[in-house]
Amino acid sequence: MLPRLLLFLGLLMVFSGEEGRMVQAAVISIDFSSEWFKVALVKPGVPMEIVLNKESKRKTAAIVAFRNEERLFSDHASTAAVKYPKSAYSYLQLLIGLSYDNPLVAKYKEWFPYHDIRKDEERGTILFRHDENTDFTPEELLGMLFNHSRELAQDYAGTNIRDVIITIPAFFNQAQRRAVISAAQLVGLNVLQLMTDGAAVALNYGLYRQASFNTTPFYIMFFDMGSTNTIATIAEFKKTQVREGSQAHIHPQVRVKGVGFDRTLGGLEMEMRLRDHLAQIFMSQHKTEGKITESPRAMAKLLKEAKRVKKVLSANTEIYSQVEGLFEDIDFKAKVTRVEFEEMCSDLFDRLAGPVEQALRVADITLGEIESVVLVGGGTRVPKVQELLLKAVKKTELGRNINTDEAAALGAVYQGASHTKLFRVKKFIVKDANVYPIQVSFDKQNTDAEGKPYTKSVTRTLFSSGNQYPQKKVLTFNRYSSDFKFDVFYGDVDFLSQQERESVGHHNITEVHLGEIEKALSDNPEGSPSGIKVHFRMDDSGLLALDSAESLFEYPQLEEESTFSKLKNAFSNLFGGSEEEEGKNKTEGESKETETGKEETGKEDKPTGEETLKEADKEKGGDPPTEDKREQDSGESNKKETEASNEGMTKEDTPSDSDNDTPTKGDTASDNDTTAKEDIPSDNDDTPTKEESPSTDDDTPTKEDSPDDKGTSSDDNEENVPPSQEEEEEEINEPTAPASNASTLNVSSSVNGTSPNNASANATAKESKDTAKMRTVKVNLTSVVTQLDLHDLSDKGREISVTKLKWLQQRDEEKRLNEMAKNTLESHIFETQDKMYSEEVNIHSTEEERSSILDALKTTGEWLEDDGYEAATEIYQQKYRELKRLSRPVFRRLKEALKRPKLIQDLIIGLNRSYAMILYMRNMSEDIFTEVEIKTLEDLTMETLKWYKETEELQNSTKPYEDPIMLCSDIEDKTAKLSREMMYLVNKARNYRPPKPKTSKSKSNSTKTESGKNKTKTADPEDVSNTTEYPSDSPGSDDTLPPDFNEELPPPPTDSETEKEPPSKNEKEKEESSEEPEVLTLPPAADGEEAHGEL
């Protein structure tokens, strides 16, 4: 039973994880950048380490090259990229998830004109034409790099790895994120999460400083200049209170407040300009027949040299650039100064302040609130970049206290460890920020003043720029009685530059069709339709998904009034009126108050959502409150919001739609507006929601409130969020249908369970004997989502890609096995030739044997250098087996001769112990062992001794170059048999319990027994062994004992040892179950990095 329990617990640990995802014992993170990638690993015994590649380097070039039907990676790929640039593919981050007409694709073709890039007519993306029969998509090439990263980690960890966290730039849109996940899935990787570079670096930064956190937030800016892009990330660090179950816990938190970026500003652009500068110098120095700019190999050499020159100029003011045989066998040498380099990149340096300003604008904070600006990425090592950045952020110094190359990988792998329960990881809450606003548009049928129908386009914002994720939102439609569709697209991106807006790609994301609405209405004829709810989710990877769509119907639920309630009403009627009358008067009063509010509102223009928010702020006095002010006044604001939600919302509190056919500012309700006005719905879908009184105006939307009356919880006030969920659910409502339309009437439930749409009906229900309550029935609808931005791989296309990658992997494996077999054969030839001339081999072999072996080795070596250099794997293995067969007898004799003395010594020691044990058992006073057991050990000992003497005599008469008689395997077998037999007897003696003495009835008998015990004397083993006599053929005879069989016998076990109770089964299970998951400890802080706190 216990082994099965342990096996079950082991499987439970292996397959445990968040959201039912299978997480294995080891997790890796891949810091996926344009020029390099870094891999970090966490597994039991390996806490957060950077994986070394085959060259023992901590970062690997993100290049995959092809040469002679072989894929090359790492340094081999970098070397091949210079000699054969057409067959080497790099900087794939620039192209992943982009359409062919994207401006970044044209930029890539300008940088690398020797690649044959074509359009994929089926998906609209790009294809690399490798040869006449082979095309590669960016997903396939990226999948090769991911698989190579996994192989490096598996070799380092010694275990299979499937789970991975991948870092991506924050500006990746929905199509690019899906393409990265698709690339990983092509090679069988399970992507636990896509994590932005800024969030991963901020997490790594906070891990070592969490001891200094408190509830007061502070802000750090991470300025990351990489090879192809520059990103400024503002992160907020603090400790926040989160409710987990029934208890509240305080955890450290990092939240991305704002992101600014320039996706074409990076080190590669500087290197390209330096490459072109070197090419111009070469053309001015030498007159050649062809143009160097048209030679892919020459330009690849100059690009490699430009990388080296840029790196050296970061520490020196000048350098001589040298390339041997650059073009047409002409050597190149030129002097380059730092001043020249800064002049050719001056316009790039002027763009450094752009990402900083954009991040501050999105985060809505000032430079004075930024405590420190930390440098990340290799591009920040350029002195001019640091100089201008220091002026832009107005700081005295820049932070250099993290590892610029490895911070993202280490932060991501810590996040990966939190996805599994194999490690006890201290919870560190990470909240990322959405960059592009996401909106929903749909058509609505309306009528003008003359009663003519017209179609109006309505837009609602799902996720605004800067919204935190993971998060859930609900969109409610109230006027549709048949199937309809709506579009999901990127909203206003005017905060980006013109170049960035063009690089975003297609603004349309998906088109959603909702079906089976008429069927739901026909199946629920007695229910009152209360809207259609569509549930959206932005997961921790920043991917938008439609979880479900459902149509809601409300039914009256009759419950008989209890006897206690009847008695209570009777006493109420007797002493001061009934509850029904009080409820009726209260309901009529609320109805009159609502009508009065409607009349007053009708005299004014209908405000939009943004105007409503501004008016509400003005009523409070002053400008809209900042986040810090919201947090300081959280208690007061929550109280006011709770009172507002209890009183209900009038038409003035709800945004109205404009009469224009195109979406206007009034049609678009931002997410911040929604957050300020709406509560988070309860997670319990079976609980009916509380709805406010709908207006009779056709264009007035309803606001649907949460059953929780404790107030709203926004992204800016997280400490007041009652639930401990990371995904906050918000609700966005669509305008309600007219009250006269019975088929789409939105029937709501008030707090006391009655409908607020009809006051007289409520009074009638109150007067009845039964109390009317409403129950909500949900009917699932079908939803068909069509991708509009970038078509994902079809099932057939995915199958083709997987087959192609598997075939390439199999071909690489065959190549590896062929190289291994050839190297094994070659190594055996050299090693055997050296051993044939050694003295030991000469003793244990004949001249004829040595000559035969040396001739075979020479013949095979000559064949390997000539015809066998590219032979098949099977031929190498056959040659190796033939050589091993010739040399095996010689090396077996040598091995036997070297190993035999030690084994003989072990056998003699075993015989000594066996003799001593036989003497001990024969002279024991207690009957622990039977005669059969003693006799068995005696027979085995005599048999072993006889075999030893006979075989030793034969072995001594055998020549060293002859096959041995006494084999090492036989000696080991004899020794093992003796050991097993003695171990059995020792265990029996250890577990022996002497019988308890019988209690005598009379006192005299008891005294006699005690006196008899005192006279009993235990025999001393040494005295017995000295006095016992054996016959000449017995085990105790001195003639049969070798001269060195004199090992002393260990003392017998004491009474305390023999009477010690063995541990009980419960104690064993308690000890085994006390094993805890491995505690994940942080590695030492990097150089210059402060270490604060521990896990």
N, C-alpha and C positions, 0 to 999 in steps of 0.2 A: 504493500500500500504506500509506504513512504517513497520508494523510487518513483512511482507513478505521480505522486504529489509533487515531487521535485521537478519531474519532467514537465508537468502542467504549469508550474510556476515559471520555469524557464521559457516555455513557449509564450506564456502570458507577457513576460518581459520583452521578448523579441518583437511581438506583434502589437505592443502597446503604443499609443500615440494619440495626438489630437485629431478629433473629427474622424476617427476610424481609419486613419492612414497607417499603413504598415511601415514601421520604422525599425531598421536593423541596428545591430550593435554599434556600427561605425557610421558617422555622418561626416561629409566633407562640404566645404564651401569653395566655390570657384569665383574668384574676383575677375570677372570677364571685362577686360578693357581692350582697346584697339591694338596696341603693340605688344603687350605682355599679358600673361595671366598667372595668378598665384593661387595655390591650392592649400587649404588648411584642413586639418584632420582632428577629430575628437573621437576617441574610443576608450574603453576601459584600459587604464594604464598609460594612455597617451592623451594628456589634457591640453588641447588647443596648441597644436604645433603646425608649423609650415612644412609642407611636404617638399623634400628635395627631389629634383629630377635626376636623370641618369648621369648628368654631368656634375652632380652635387651642387647645383645652384638653386636658389630659393625662388627664382622667378623664371618663367619659360616663355620664349618667343611665341606669339600667337600666329604662327605660320604653318601651313600644311603644303608640302611640296611633293611632286611626283617625279621620279627618275628611275628609268629602267623597270617599269611596272612595279614600283615599290613606293610606298608612302613614307615621307620623311617628316620628322617633327623636331622641335627644339633647335639645337645648334646645327644639326645636320640640315634642317630645313632652311636656316638662315644662310648657310654656305651655298646651298643649291639655289637660293633666291638670287644670289649675285651672278652665278654662272648661267642659270636657266630661269630667268625671271618670268617667262611666259607660263611656266608650269608651277609657279609658286603663288599661293593665294594668301594675302595678309590684309589687315585692317578691315576685317569682316563686320565689325561693329557698325561701320558707316553704312552698310547696305542691308542689314537684317531688317526684314519687315517693311521695306520701302517698295513703292511702285516704280516702274521703269521711267516714268516722266517726272520723278522727284528731282529737284535741283541738286541734291546731294549725290545722286547717281552721276549726273553730268560732271560734278566736281571730282568724283572718283576716277572717271574716265580721263579727265584732264591730267590728274596726277599719275595714273598708270595707263598710258595709251596702248601698251602692248597686250593688254587683256582683251579678248574677244567677248564683249558683253552684249547679250541679245535679250529680247523681250520674251517673256513667257506669255504666250497668247491666251492660255487658259486662265491663269491667275492674275495677270497684269504685272507680275514681278519681273526680276531679272534672272538670267541664266548665264553661267560661264561656259563657253564652248571650249572644252579641253582638247578634244580631237574630233575626228569626223563622226565617231560613234558614241561619244560620251559628253554629256552635259552635266553640270553640277549646279544645284541651287545653293543660295547662301545658307539655308537650313542644313543641308547635307554637309557642307564644309565646316560649319560651326559644330555640328554633331560629331565630326571626326576629332575636333579639338577637345570637346567635352569627354569623349571616350578615352582619349589619350590622357587627360587629367585623371580620370578614374583609374586607369592602369597604373599611373605613377603612385596614386594613393594606395592602391591595393598591394603593390610591391612593397611600399613603405610600411603598411599596417599588417600585411600578411593575412588578410581576410577579404572576402567579397564585399563590395560596396555598391549600393544602389541609390541611397538617399542623398540628396544634394540641395544646397541653397546657393543660388546664383545671384551675384550683384549686377545691377544694371544702372545706367544713367537715369536720373530723375525725369529727364525730358522724354523718355520713351513713351509713345502713345499706346493705345490698346492693341493695334496690329503688331507693333514691334514686340510687345510683351508676349503675345500669343506665339509669335514666331520663335522666340527664345525657348519657350516651353516646348514647342513642337520639335525643335532641334534636339533638345535633351531626350525627349521621348523616342526619337528615332533610334537612339542607341541604348534604350532600355533604362534610362535614368528616371527616378521618381523625384520630381521637383517639389520639395516641401514648401518653398516660398521664393519669390523673387523679391530681393531687397535692394533698395536704392543705395548707391555708393555713400551718399551723405548720411543716411540713417545708420548704415553699418559702421562708418567711421565714428559717428557720434556715440554709438553704443560702446565701441571699443574705448573711446575717450572716457565715458562715464563709468566703466567697470572699475577703473583704478581710482576713482575719485568719489564714489558713492557715499563714503563715510562722511564727507563734508556737505552732503545735501541736506536741505531742510525744506519746509513748506514754501519758502520764498523762492520764486523762480529766478534763475539767472540765464543769460543768453551767451552762446558761443557761436562764432561764425567760422565755418570750415571752407577755406578757399582751395579748391581742387583744380589744378591745371594739369590735364593729362596730355596724351599725344594728339588727340583730335578735338577735344572740347574743354571748356572751362565751366565749372559749376560752383556757385556760392550757396552754401546751405546754412541757414540760421536755425540752431537747435536750442530748445528750452529744456533745462534740467531742473528737477525738483523732486520732492517726495510727495506722493499723493496717497490719499486714503481710498481703498477699494474694498467693496463688500464682497466677501467670498462666503457664500452660504448665509449663515446667520451671524457671522462675525465680520468685523471690519479690520483690515490689515493695511499697513503703510508700506509702500514699495517705492523704490526709485523709478523715475520715469524720464524718458527723453521723448520730446515731441518736436517734429520738424515744423517750424513756424512759417518759413518762407524759403523759396528756392529761386535763384536767378541763374541763367545759363547763357552761354554762347557756344553753339555746337560746332562751329568751325574755327574757333580760336584755341590753338594748342601747339604743342611742339612740332607736330608734323608739318604744319604750314611754314614754320620757321626753317625747318630742315629742307623743305622743297625750295624755298627761296635761296637758301645757301647752296643747294645743289645747282640751281640754275646759274647762280653767281660763279661757281667754279667752272661750269661749262663755258660761260662767256670768257673767262680768263684763259681756258685751254684753247678756244678758237682764236683768241687774239695772239696767243703765243705760237701756234703751229698752224700751218696750212695743210689741210688734209683733203683727200679726194672726196670723202663723204662727210656728212654732217653728224657730229657726235650726238646731237639731240634726237636723231633718228635711230640710234643704236640702243636697243633695250639693255644689253649687257653693260655698255659703257655708262648709261644713266643709272643703272642699278649700283654700279661701283661708286659712282659719285654720291649717290644717296647714302650709301654705307659710310663713305668718308665724311659726308656732311654731318651725320649723327655723331661721329667721333669728334669733329671740329667743334660742334656746338657744346659738347660735354666738356671739352678741354677749355674752351673760352669762358666757361662758368667760373673757373679758378685762375685763369691766366688772361693777360691782355692781348696776346698774339700767339700764333701758331703757324707752322709750315704744314700745308696740306700736301700729301704725297700719295700717288697711286702709280704703281708699276704696270706698264703695258695697258694704259687706259683705253686707248683707241688707236687702231692700226699700228700696234706694237710701239707706241710712243709713250714714254714715261711723262708723268705730270707732277709738277711741284710749284706751289704758289704760297705766298704769305697772306694770311687773313688775320685781321685785327678785330678786337671786340667792338671798336667804334664803327667799323664797316658793318659788322653784323647788326648792331643796334640801329644803324641808319636804314638798312634794307627792311627791317621789321618795325619801323617806327609807327606805322599805322596800326599794326597789331597791338602794340603796347598801349595805344590810345583807347583801345576797346576794353581794357582791363576793368575799368570802373563800372562798365555796364552791368555785369552780373551782380555786383555788390549792390548797386542802386535798385535793381529789380527785386532782389531778395528782401531788402529793407522795405520796399513798397508793399510787397505781398504780405510780409510779416507785420506791417503797420507798427514798426518801432523805429527808433532813431539810432544813430551811430553811438550816441552817448550811453545807450543801454547795453551795448555789446561789450562784454568784459574782456574778450580776447579774440583775436583772429588767428586761427591755427592753419598752417600750411600743409597741404596734402598734394601728392602727385609730383612726378619728376619735373614737370615744367616749371614749378616754383623755385627750382634751383638756379634759374637764370637770374643774375644780379639785377638786371634792369626790371624784371618782373617784381622782385621784392621791393625795389626802390619806389616804383610807381604805385604799387599796392599799399605801401606804407602811407603815401600821401593821400590815397583815396579813402582809406579807413580812418585817417587822422589819429593814428596810434603812435606811441613812442617805439614800440618794437612788435615783432610778429612772433606768434607762438610756434615753436619747433619741438614740442615735447611729445610727439607721437611718431611712430614709424610711418613715413609717408608712403612706403610701398606695401606694407603688410597690414595696416590698420583695418582696411575694409574686409580683408579675408578673415582676420581674427574676430572682428565683430560679428560677421555673418555666421561663422562656425559656432559662436556662443549662442546665437539665435537658433541654430540647428540643434544644439544640445537641449534647448528648452522644448523642442518638439518631441522628445522622448523621455520616458521615465526611468531610463537606465542610469541617469545621473541626477544627483540632487543639486539642481541649479537654482540659485537665488533668483527670484522673479525680478525681472527688469522690464518694465512696460515700455514698449516701443510703438510710437504712433507716427506714421508717415503722412505726407501731405499730397493731395491731388494737385496736379499742375494745371491741367486744362479743364475748364468748366464743361460739364456734360448736361445737356438739356433734352427735353422731350417735346415734340410738337405733334398735334393732332387736329383734325378738322371737326368743327362743331356746327350743326345746323341751327340757324337763328332766323328770326323774322324782323323786318324793319317796321317803321311806324305805319306803313300802309298795309302791313300783313303779308308782304311778299317774302318768301323764304330765300335765304342766301347762306352761303358757306363761309365760315370764319375760321381762320387758323389761329390756334392757341398754343402758346409755348410755356412750358414750366421747367424750372431748373431742378435737376436731380442733385448734382454735386457741383458746388462752386469751386473756383480756384482757391486753393488753400484749405479745403475741407480735409479733416482727418479721416484716415481709413486704417483698419477695417470698419465698415459701417453698413447699416441696412436702411433702406427707405421704402416707403409704400406710396404708390400713386393710386388715387381713388377716382374712378369715373362714375358719374351719377346719371347720365342722360342717354346711355346707349342700350337699345333693346335688340340689337342684331350685331352680327360679327363686324369688327372694324379693325383698323390698323393704326399704328403710330410710329414715328421715327425717333431714333436716338442719335444725337449728333453733338459735336463740339460746339460750345457756345462762343461768345464774343472773346476773341484772343487779341484784342487791340493793345493789350499790355505788352505784346511781343513786337519785335522789330519786323520790318517787311520781309527780310530774309528768313527769319524764324517762322513767320506765319506761312510762308511758302513751303518750308521744310516739314511742317506738321503733317502734310499729306491730305488725303481726303477727309473732309470734315464730317461726312456722314459715316456713322458707325454701324448701326443695324436698323433693320425694319422689322417690326413685330406685328404679327397677325394674331388676333385673339378670336377663337372660334367656339362653337357650341353654346353661344349665349342664348339663342332662341330655344334651344333644347332645354337649357336650365330654366328658362321662364315657363315653358310648357310643362315641365316636370314639377313645378312648384306653383300651381295656379292659386292656391290659397295663401301663399306667402307674400309679404310686402317686400319688393326689391329695395335693398338699401345700398346699392352701388356695386361696382366691380373694383376689386383691389388687385393691383399688380405689385409684387414684391421684388425689389431690386436689391442687389448686394454687391458691394465693392470689397473684395477679399483682401487678405494681407499682402497679396502680390500686386494690388492695384488694378485688378481685372474686374470689369463690370459684368455682372451676370444677372439674368432674370430667373429667379428661383421658382416662382409659381404665380398663377393668376386664378382668381376665384370670384364667383358671384355670390353675394350675400342676400339671404332672405330672412325676414323676421316673422315669427309666428307667435300668437298669444298663447301663453301657457297658463292653464287654470289650476289653481291649488286651493283645496278646501281650507276654510278658515278653522283654525284649531279651537278646542273648547276653552282654553285659557284666553284666547283672543276675544271670543264671544263674551266671556264674563267681564273682561276688561272694558269692552265697548258698553256693556250694560251699565257698569258703575259709572263710566264717563257720561252716559246719557242721563243718569240719575242725578249727578252732582254738578254738571256744567257743560253739557253739550257733547256731541259725539266727535270722534276723530274724523269721520267722513265729512261732517260739516266744516270742520277746521281745514281739512285738506282741500275741500271744494273752494272755500273762501281764499285759501292761499293760492290755489291754481288760477282762480279768476284774477287775483291781484297781479300775479306774474304775467298773465296774458295781457292785461291792460298796460302794464309797464312796458312790455315788449312792443305793443302797438304804438305807444307814445314815442318810444325810441325810433321806430320806423318812420313815423311822420316827421320827426325832427331831422332825421338823416336824409329823407327825401327832398328836403329843401336845399341841400348842398350838392355839389358835384361829387361824383363817386371817386374816391381817391384810389390810387394804385397801391400795390403792396409796398413799394419803397416809400411812397408818400406817407402811408400809414405808419410805417416804422419811424420815419422822421417826426411825424406829429406826436407820436407817443413819447419820443425822446424830448421834444420841446415841452410837452406837458410836465415832464419830470424836471425840466430846467436844464438849459445848457446843451452842449454837444452830446452826441451819443457816447455812452461810457466806454472807456477802454477796458482791456482785459483785467488789468490790475485793479481798477475801480470795481469791476464786476466781482472779482474775488473778495475784495474787502467788504463789499455790501451784499454778499451772497445771501445772508440770512434774510435781510430786509426785502431783497428783490424776489426771493422765492415766496415770501409771505404774500407780497403783492400779486404775484402771478397766480398763486393759489386762489386768492380772493377773486381775481378776474375770471379764472376758469369756472369757479362756482357760480358766478353771477351770469355767465353766458355772454356771447359776442353778438353785437348788433351789426347792422349792415356797415356801419362806419368802421368796424374792426376788420372787415373782410375785403380783400382786393377784388375789384371788378374787372371785367374784360372790356377792352376797347371795341368800338364798332368797326375798326379798320379790318380789312381782309388780310393784311400782313401782320406778323407779330410785332407788337410795339413794346415799349418799356413797361407799360402798364400790364401787358399780357405776361410778362416774364416775372415770376416771383422768385427772388433769389433764395438760396438756401439759408442765408443768414436771417432773412425775413421769416422763413418757415420755422427756423429754430427758435426765434424770439417769441413766436406766437403759438407754437404747438408743443404738446407734450409728447414724450416718448411712449409709444403704445406698449401695453403689457405683452410679455412673451407668451402668455396663455391665450391661444387663439379661440378657445371656447368661451371666453368671457365677453359678453356683449359690450361694445364700446358706447360711450356716452356721446351723444351728438347734440349740438346746439339747435335752437329753433330756426328752421330754414325760412328764408324770406319768400314772399310771393313773387318777388321780382325775378324774371327769367334769367337775368345775367348775374345774380348774386350767388356766389359760391358759399357752401357751408364749410365750416371748420370742424373737424372731427377730433375730439379730445380723447386723451387716455383715461382709463379708469382710475389711474393713480392721480389723486388730487394734491400731491405734494409739490407740485410746481414743475416747471420745465427744467431740462438738463441740457445745456448746450456744450459745444466743444470748448468754450472758454471758461467753463465753470465745472470742471470734472470732479472736484472734491465733493460736490453735493449730489452726485449721481448715486441713487440708492443701490441699483444692481451693480454687480462686479463684472459685467460683461464688457468685452472690448468692442463689440459691435453695437453701436447705438442705432436704434431704429427710429426713424422719423417718418412723418406722414404728410403727403402733399395732396390736397383735395382739388378736384375738378368741379366746375360750377354745377349746381344741382339742377334738376329738371323742374318745369313748372308744376305747381301744386295740383293743377287740373289734370295732369297726365297720370292716370292711374297706373299705367303699365310701368312707368319709371319713377313712381313716387318713392321718395327716400323717407322711409318710416324709421324714426329713431326711438331710442329708449332713454328715458330720464333716470334719475337716481332711484326714484321709488318704483321704477319698473313700468310706468305708463307712458303713453305717447304724448309729447307736448304739442302735437299738431292740432289737436282738437280738445279744447278745455271742457266743453260740455260732455264729450265722450268720457273724459277722465272722471268727471263728477258722477256720471251714471255708473261707471265701473266701480267707483268707491262705494256707492250706495248698494251695490249688489252683494250677495252673501259670499261670493267667491272673489278673491283678489286676482286681478289680471296682471301677469308678468310676461315679458317678451323673451323669447329664445331665438338665437341666431343660427341659421343653417347655412353652411358653406358648401358650394358646389364648385368643384375644380373645373377650370376651363382649359382648352388646348391653346398652346402658344407655339407659333412657328417663327423662329428668329433667323433672319437672312443677313449675312455679313455684307456690308457695303463698302467698308474701307479696304480690306484685303481679304481675298478668299483664302480660307485655310486649305491645307492639303486635303484633297479628296481621299476616300478610302482606297481607291485604285492608285492614286499618286503616292499615298503613304506606303502602300505595299511595295511599290516599285522602289521607293527610296530606301526602305528597310532592307529589301533584297540586295540592292546595290551596295549598301554599307556592309552588310554581312559578307558579301562576296569579297569585298576589299579587305575586310578583317580576316577572312579565311586565307586569302592570298598572302597577307602579311604574316600570318601564323605559319603557313607553309614555308615562307622565306626564312622565318626565324628558325624553324626546325632544321631547315637545310644548312643554315649557317652554323647551328649548334652541332649538327652531325659532322660537318667538315672540320670544325675547330676541335671536336673531340678526337677525330682520327689523326689530325695533325699533331695534337698534343701527345697522343699515345706514341706516335712514331718517335718524337724527340725524347720523351721520358724513357722509353724502353731502350733506345740506343745508348743513353747515358748509363742505365743500370746494367747493361750487358758487360760493361768494362769494370764493374765494381768487384771487390774481393769477395763479398758475401755471395754474389751470383756465381762467381767462378767456383766456389766450394760446393754449391748445391746444384750444379749443372755440368754436363759433359761438353767437350769441345764441339762435338757434332751438333748438339742442341743449340749452342750459341751461334754457330755458323749458319744453321738453318734459319734461326730467328733474325739475324742481322741481314741476311740476303732478302728475306721477305720484307723487312722494314725498308731497305733501300729501294726495292722494286716499287713498293707502294708510294714512297715519297716522290720518286721520279714521275709516277703516273699522276700524282696529285698536282704537281707543278705544271704538267703539260695538258693531258687530255682530261684529267679529272677535276679541273678547277670549277667547272659549271656542271658537274654530274648531279644526278638525282639523289634525293635523300636516302633511298633504299640502297643505292650502290655504296655510299659512304658507310652506312650501317653494316653492310655485308663485308666490306674490307676490314672494318674494325673488328667484327666477330672472328674473322680468319686469323688476324694477328693475335687476338686474345687467346684463341685456341692453341696456337703454337707456344706462346709464352706462359700459359696457365700452369703446366706442371712444374716449371722452374720456380715461379713465384709462390706456388702453393707449398713447395718444400721449404722455401725460405721463410714463409709465414709460419709454418708449423714449428720450425726450429726456433724462431724468435719468441713464439707464444707459449711453447710447451713448458719451460721451467717454472714459470709463474703458476700455471695450472697444476703442475705436480705438487708444488708447495701447498696450494689450497687443498688438494686431495689429502695430503698427509695431515694437515691440521684437522680436517674433518674426521679422519680415522682416529686421531688422538682424542677428540671430543667424544666420539662414539664409545671408545673403550672406557673413558672416565664415566660416562653416563651409565654404562652397563654395571660397573662396579657400584655406583651410587644406588641404582635400583635394587641390586641384589642384597644390599645391607641396610635397607630402609626398614624401620620398625612398623610402619603403617602400610597397609595393603592398598597402595594407590594403583599400581600397574599389575596386570595379569601376567601369568607365565607365558602366554602366547605372544603378548606384546614384547616381552623381554627376549624371548627366543627369536622373534622376527628380526629384531635389531642385531642380535648376535650373528645370525645367519647372514644378514646383509653385510655386516662388517667383515666377516671372514671371507665372504665371496669377493668383496671389493679388494681386500688385501691380497688374496690369491691372484686376482686378475692383474693387479698392479705389479706384482713380482714377476709374473710370467711375461707380460708385455714389455716391462722394462728390460728384461734380459734379451728379448728379441730385438728391441729398438737399439740397444747398445751394440748389437752385432751387425746393424744395418749401416751401409755407407751413406754419407751426407747427400750424394747425388742420386740415391735410390729413394723410392717412395717410402714414407714413414709407416711403421707398424703401429706405434702408439699415436693415435690421432687426437688432436685437441678436442674434437667434438665428443669422443668417447670419454675422455677425462672429465669434461664438463658434465656429461650425463651421469657418471658415477658419483661425482660430488653432489649433484643436485638430488639424487635419490637419498643419499645419506642425510642431507640437510632436511628434506621433507619428513623423513621418518623421525628424526630427533625433534623437529619442530612440533610434530603431533604429540609426542610424549611430554614435551615441555609445557605445552598448552593444557594438557590434561592435568599435570601436576599443579599448574597455576590456578585452575578452576576447581581444584579438589576442596571439599568441605568435610572435615572430620566429623564422625557421628557424635551426637551429644550423649554423655554418660547417663545411664539409667538411674533414677532417684530411688534409694532404698527406703523402705517403710520404717525400719527401726533405726534408732540412733547408733547402735553398735555396728550395724552393717555399713552405715554411712561413714563412721570413723574408720572402719577397716578398709573401706574403699579408698579413702583419702590417704591412709598410711601406705596402701599398696601403690598408689600413684607416685608417692614420694620416693618409693624404692625403685621405680622404673627408671632406666637409664637409656638414653638414646645413643645408638651406636655412632661413633665418630667415623666419617668416611675414610679419613686418612688411616686410622687404626685398623679398620677393616681391610683396606686395600693392602696393608703391610702384612696382615696375618692370614688372609685367605689364600688357599692353595688351589690351583687349577691343574687338571691333567694336561699332558703335552699338547693335545689338540683342542683345548678349550680356549676361549677368548682371553683368559687371564694368564696364559702361559707366557713366560718370558722369552721363549724361543720364537714365538710368532710376533712379538712386538718389535717394531723398528727401534733403533737406538735413540731416536729423538722423540719418541712417543711418551713425553713426560709432562704434558700440560696439566696444570692443577684444575681441579673441579670447582666451579663457583659454589658459594655457600647456599644451603637450601633456603627456601622462602620462609620468612618469619610468620608468626601467627597473625600479626596485624595485617600482613599482606594477603594471606590466604583467606582471612575472614572479612576482607573488605568487600562490601556489596557492590556489584556492578551497577553502572548508571541505569536508571529505569528508562523505559521507552519514551515517556513524556519528557524526561530530561534531555534525551538525545534529540527529540524533535525540537525542543526549545532551543538547544544549542545550534541546530542546523538552520532553524528559521530566524535566528538572530542576525543572520547575514544581511547587511543593508546595501542599497545601491551605492555605487562608487561616488564619492564626493568629488565633483569637478573643481579643481583648484586652478586659479589663474596662473599663467606663467609669469616669470619675473618681468617687471616693467622694462621697456626698452631704454636705451641710453638717453639720458636727459629727461626721462619720463618719471613723474611722481607717482608713487604707489600709495594709495590711500584706501585702507580697508581690505578685506578679504572675504572669500566666500565661506 
